[in-house]
Amino acid sequence: MTEGPVIAVRGLTKRFGSRTVVDGVDLEVSRGQIHGFLGPNGSGKTTTIRMLCGLLVPDAGEGTCLGLDIRRDAWAIKQRVGYMTQRFSLYEDLTIRENLDFVARLYALKDRRAQVDAALKRLGLTDRAGQLAGTLSGGWKQRLALAACILHRPDLLLLDEPTAGVDPKARREFWDEIHALAADGMTVLVSTHYMDEAERCHRIAYIAYGKLLAKGTVEEVIAGSGLSSWHVAGPERRIAELARTLNGAKGVEMVAPFGATLHVSGQDSAALDAAVAPYREEPGLRWERAEATLEDAFIHLMTGAADNFAGGGAA
Ligand code: ADP
């Protein structure tokens, strides 16, 4: 295994026709890290992942994955990466064991039986080894897909929305496994829409309209948004009214209800305080100054990017 970052790319750019869907992305991921890749649909996450593992050639940019050049050494990179695509791509009419055996043959693994047994055990699939993949629930399918990805013992896992549509318990277990793999030295880049998953990453990167807008630890990304927030709780009706009143008020950039609590945020904390001041003493309302959440920070980044994009990118 090479020293230095597992992924180190600069200026990664991909165009489809006249559209630039990945625009100058710089990314660095260290060994053993779980790196989250966040951003709205269509923002360029899959395209970036495919460039990293040699499946797509960038139009501009350069760098290395596992110490190998992403342009020149695509074949060698593919051998050492486990890539889990968004869609379940194993055979539904084969059993779990048959699927894994098939993948083991593709990689021409030695000691196939032992390797398949080890993967079954690792992912808790041994008791179900004879079950047809097509009859598995979403969570078990994802486990099988993960088992198939790690069968050839890759150094890097690229997981593209691995838990989309999977129930919360299965998601949590899947993430426990990702952490266990990382603790064993595996590096993981994982795209997700779920905030709780983003919070389980060592580092995150946020992309919108093909541009990387923020990166760092969760705390750094929240701090970097520069947002101040208030949370206010009260009777549902009043909270709904207040949401309408505050939406668009000077100093208020975001108003988001969470059950009976409203999150109100903005970058200019003095203007934000002035906007909420008239309602601070209102009986029945409980105000609390709060830390901005990761979701607040992402909504803020996405709104700013959308404004920029609509404005022709003028910053
Ligand atoms: P994400 O993974 O963040 O949802 P993608 O990387 O899949 O985003 O897609 C980014 C944009 O590029 C989308 O608008 C998508 O429609 C477009 N796109 C992806 N692949 C192709 C392709 N092969 N040809 C043309 N457009 C594509």
Residues whose N, C-alpha, C, O or C-beta is under 5 A from the ligand:
A	BS01	ADP	F16 V21 P40 N41 G42 S43 G44 K45 T46 T47 T48
